[in-house]
Amino acid sequence: MAVLSTASVRAAGPDGARRRRETTGSTRTLISSAQLNRRSGKIAYRIVLTLVIVVFTLVFIGPLYFLFSDGLKSTQEAIATPPTLYPHHIYPSTYVQAWDRVDMARLLWNTLYYAFGALAFQLVFDVTAAYALSKLRPFLGNAILFLMLATLMIPSTVLVIPQYVTMADEPLLHWNLIGSPEAIWLPSVANAFSIFLLKRFFDSIPTDYLDAASIDGASRLKILWRIVLPISRPIIGVVSIFALVAVWKDFLWPLLAEYGYSPTRESLSVGIWQAAYGATPQNLIIAASAMAAIPTIVFFLIFQRNIMAGLTAGGIRG
Amino acid sequence: MADVATLRKASARQSAPSRVTTGRFGQKVRRNLSAYGFLVGAVLCFTFFSWYPIVREVILSFQKAVYGGGYTWAGWVNYDRIIHDPTFWLAWRNTLEFSLLALVIGYAVPFCVAILLNELRHARGYLRVLVYLPVMLPPASALLLFALFYNPQYGLFDDILHTLHLPTSQWVFQPGTGFISIAMISVVIASTWMNMGGATLIYLAALQNIPGELYEAAELDGAGLFKRIRHITIPQTRLILIMLLMLQVVATMQMFVESFVLTNGGGGVGDNTESVVMLMYQYAFQLSGSSNYNAASALGVMLMLVLAVFSGGFLWATRERRA
């Protein structure tokens, strides 16, 4: 199991940079600083740097520019041939129309409700499970952990059909959860990767802390709440971000589980796809897509450090 | 009070004066009970939404629906039916095509970008944010935007081609079912734009862990830029390159949303961007009006087996050098 630890990556960044500055002349990366400090090297570096910044901005921000500006066009302008590069007449009302017509308020609310509900369920059930597996070590605990981790080997989209059939008629209970928010919340608890990350972190907490609290008469729940959770804030942050982003970005499962109700129970992604599938004008679709993208962009810009660090903590798994 | 660690240490050493057996037994029972109390939510969720569906998928694939509800055993009927469906082979071929194109286009690009970004001394934070930004967008937003760019009437891409006096294209709706079709390449481009950020940042982290001395030594030995990449960068990041290669193939073989949104749920002209997971979805929810979960499950079992064999074979083939 090859997992880069967040800590080592974070340490390598600033540390490496410092070393580079201290010992100028020694090769840190592919191209040595000496080579770059030469006149020709400096010029070449400047050219490459400018090119990279321009090209990357065009490739990655360019499409976003159209995502936001096309929503300001009128319906006629949005489907004009050739397309206009900027809205010649600005219609902010397109956003208002899209908000009403695609029912963005409800879609946004649904998605937030699904995402934060899934987060709450995952935090409660996965944190307690990881704590039990890590610190209480019950009989058959390792077998349970193995069975959980084994589900990482099963490609997720392959399972949507039996998941749907099971969800429509829960065994023993005969509940139909399709169309309810639980259809998104509960499966998100069955996330072996969160449990793995949490358990690995809990394993690193010295047992002495917990024993000391235990001697002082703290119950296990209190130990979890007062000692384990405050120490584990970083990993809980990572797991929370993963949980929110996963629900926000998921498409196939909400399409199966929440599609076709009135009033709509769809998530944002499915909702704007359905609007595009129907006969909604092009400029309204793009305006709706832009509005769906805004919360994720804001979320990313606020938490970018944590998100990118969490990615290297959890990106590699095998 | 429950002093778990002392108890465990004591029993491990087997020398400490033991308490009354029932007391220790009681402690153990209580510890197990509370542990299972903590575990019950997750275990139930895994049972109902993960473990049971895995088993259920295999069961469903060998059953058929009975008129009036319920299922009965049907042997290999579903498998027999789907392999005689011409779309079945087309979907597999398309999925393979998508995976291969995504490897050609989408596998090398993040690595090259990471190498490039790692050489830059300025604007690194900005560029990292740029590369990762599309990953955060809801896939439907990003894909509907690409659908707009690809539109043959008012799309930006055709306009650019037109301005450059190049022949225009129908992009995702370009007919043609050759193995490497324009339609599939269009899907891969959108998919790569959306997804490359994650791999890029993982490679960047790996590149930063390569000791600088190695490059210095190679340079003293007269190794040029490409030799340094070939003999230091690649071997040093080999483990991650291999891992991401496998994960990418497993992920791209499950392609669904890209083609589904870009072609408006259709699968392109003559199904030339129809993927296996899309076909599974259509078996279950669309095809001929009646849903057939059994055929869909049979297809799901096949995909699961193919991916398991691929992953196992891949890990086996790369095992020695990975140590």
Interface residues (C-beta under 8 A of the other chain):
Chain A: A2 L4 S8 V9 A12 G13 G16 R19 R20 S26 T27 R28 T29 L30 I31 S32 L36 Y45 V48 L49 V52 I53 F56 T57 V59 F60 I61 P63 L64 F66 L67 D70 A78 I79 A80 T81 P82 P83 F121 V124 F125 D126 T128 A129 Y131 A132 L133 L136 R137 P138 F139 G141 I144 L147 M148 T151 M153 I154 P155 S156 T157 V158 L159 V160 I161 P162 Q163 Y164 V165 T166 M167 E170 P171 L186 P187 V189 A190 I195 T207 D208 L210 D211 S214 I215 G217 R220 L224 V245 W248 K249 F251 L252 L256 L268 S269 V270 I272 W273 A276 Y277 Q282 I285 I286 S289 A290 A292 A293 T296 I297 F299 F300 L301 Q304 I307 M308 L311 T312 G315 I316 R317 G318
Chain B: M1 A2 D3 V4 A5 T6 R31 N32 S34 A35 Y36 F38 L39 G41 A42 V43 C45 F46 F48 F49 S50 W51 Y52 P53 I54 R56 E57 L60 I115 L116 L117 N118 E119 L120 R121 H122 A123 Y126 L127 R128 V129 L130 V131 Y132 L133 P134 M136 L137 P138 P139 A140 S141 A142 L144 L145 F146 A147 L148 F149 Q153 Y154 G155 L156 D159 H162 T163 W193 G198 L201 I202 A205 A206 L207 Q208 N209 I210 G212 E213 Y215 E216 E219 L225 R228 I229 T233 L239 I240 M243 L244 M246 L247 V250 M253 Q254 F256 V257 F260 V261 N264 G265 V277 M280 Y281 A284 F285 Y293 A296 S297 G300 V301 L303 M304 L307 A308 S311 L315
